Amino acid sequence: ENSKVVLTHDVAQRDNLRVGRYDGIGAVVDHLRGHPLFGHITLTRSERSPVAALVAGLLDGHG
């Protein structure tokens, strides 16, 4: 009662590139989306260094 779980995750920072963007956290979001006890937000602004942003963009095919 009166408890919550907060998960933070960056789908661009993953160890196994073979799973793509659909990793374990992505599965949780997809399965729980719309449930009254679940909330999800996506932050779109990057606070990464220029080098980290470049590498993430290259891995995602946007660099």
C-alpha positions in Angstrom: 0.0 0.0 0.0 1.2 3.5 -0.8 4.2 2.2 -2.7 5.6 2.9 -6.1 8.3 1.8 -8.5 10.2 4.2 -10.7 12.3 2.9 -13.6 14.6 5.1 -15.5 16.1 3.9 -18.8 17.7 5.2 -22.0 16.9 2.8 -24.8 19.8 4.2 -26.8 22.2 3.0 -24.1 22.0 -0.8 -24.3 24.6 -3.5 -24.1 23.1 -5.9 -26.6 22.6 -4.2 -30.0 20.9 -7.2 -31.4 17.7 -6.5 -29.4 17.3 -3.1 -31.0 15.1 -0.6 -29.2 12.8 -3.3 -28.0 14.5 -4.4 -24.8 13.1 -5.5 -21.4 12.0 -2.0 -20.4 10.3 -1.5 -23.8 8.4 -4.7 -23.2 7.2 -3.5 -19.8 6.1 -0.2 -21.2 4.2 -1.9 -24.1 2.5 -4.4 -21.8 1.5 -1.9 -19.1 0.5 1.0 -21.3 -3.0 2.1 -20.6 -3.3 0.3 -17.2 -4.7 2.6 -14.5 -1.8 1.9 -12.1 0.9 2.6 -14.7 2.4 5.9 -16.0 5.0 6.5 -18.6 6.8 9.6 -20.0 9.4 10.0 -22.7 12.0 12.8 -22.3 13.1 14.1 -25.7 15.9 16.6 -24.7 19.3 15.1 -24.5 21.7 16.0 -21.7 24.6 14.0 -23.2 28.0 15.2 -24.1 28.4 16.0 -27.8 30.5 12.8 -28.3 27.8 10.6 -26.6 25.1 12.2 -28.6 27.1 11.6 -31.8 27.6 7.9 -31.0 24.0 7.3 -30.1 22.9 8.9 -33.3 25.3 6.8 -35.3 24.0 3.6 -33.6 20.4 4.6 -34.3 21.2 5.4 -38.0 20.7 9.1 -37.6 24.3 10.3 -37.6 
